[in-house]
Amino acid sequence: MDPRRRAGAWLTRLDKVRNGDVRAMFGVAPIVAKMREARLHWYGHVLRSDDNSVTKSAMNITVEGRRPRGRPKTRWLDRIEEDMRLLKLTDEDAFNRGKWLNHTRNADPCSWEHG
């Protein structure tokens, strides 16, 4: 079925409806929430992996040297810390998979259809 027709709304680009409004109309989670979900999903996977795995060692590496002048770029771990602070999660919560999934997943009808 055509996704534009699902809610009975025939929308084209000429209608100039914002993406956020279309997502709200169809009951889809905001894109920022879906990105947070993906980041935390991967972070939980890395935390639960073996201590000598490549992904965990790459996450814990520190780079020597100076950073370039100007505003520092937001690092992936900085964003993860912000997401976890927002959802009131800790690193230990990642080992309780039920709690982790309950707090990190967003209700999204699109994910229900495709499993």
N, C-alpha and C positions, 0 to 999 in steps of 0.2 A: 504494500500500500504506500502511496506517496506520502512522505512525512508531512508535507504541507497540508494535506487533506485530513489528517488524523483527527484534529480537533474541529474540523469543519471550516477551517480558515484557509482560503486560497490567497497566499501572499506571494508577491513578486518583489523584485528589487525596486520597482517603481513605486511601491507603497511606502518605501522609506521607513520601515519598522526596524527599530534597533534590535540587535542580536539578543540582548538581555531581555527585552520584552517578548521576543519569540520564545526564548527558553522558558520564561515564566508562564507563557500561554500554554506550553506543552507540558509543564511540570518537570522540567529538566533542571538539575542542580546547576548553580552558577559555575562558570568555567574556572574561577579562582578556587572554588571548593574542590572541583575535580582534580586540579593540579596539586592541591594540598594532599588530597587522598593518595595520588600516585607517588608523591614524594615520601609520605609516611609509610606507604606500603613497602616501598623499596628499602627505606631505612630500617623498618622492623625486620625485613628479610636479612639485611646485612648484620644487624645486631645479633640475630639468632644463629648466624653462621659460625663455623669454627674460628677459633682465634688465629689460626695460621692460614686462613683463606685469603685469596688475593684481594677480594673486595674489602674485607675488614682491614687488611694491612694498608690498602690504598686510602681508606677513609681516615686511618689514624696517622698517616704520614705528615711530617712537618717539613716544609720547604725552607731551606736556609736562604738568607739574603734579605735585601730590602724590597719593599713594595714600591711601585712607581708613585710619583707625585700625584696629588689630586685626591678626589674622593675615592675611598677604597671600594672596590667592586664587592657586591654582595656575594658571599660564598654560599655553597650549597648547605653546609652545616649551620651557617648563620640563619638561613631560611628555615631549616629543620627545627632549630632551637626556638625560633619565633612561632612556628606552627605548634610545637609541643606546649609552649607556654600558653598559647591561645586555647588549646584543648585541655589544658591541665594534665598533661601526660608526663611520665618519667621514662627513662631508659628501661627500668625494671618492668614497666607495664608491657613492653614488647614481648616479654617471655610468657605473659598471660595472653594467649592468642585471642581468646574470647573477648576480653576487655579491650584489647588493641583494635580488633576489627569492629567492635561495637562503637568505639569512639572515633575511628578514622574513616569509616565508610559513610558515603553520602547516599541518601535515597535517590535513585535515578531510574525512572521507568525504562530508559534505553538499555540499561544493564540487565533489567529483569527479562527482556525479550531474548537476549542473546546469551544468557547464562552467565 
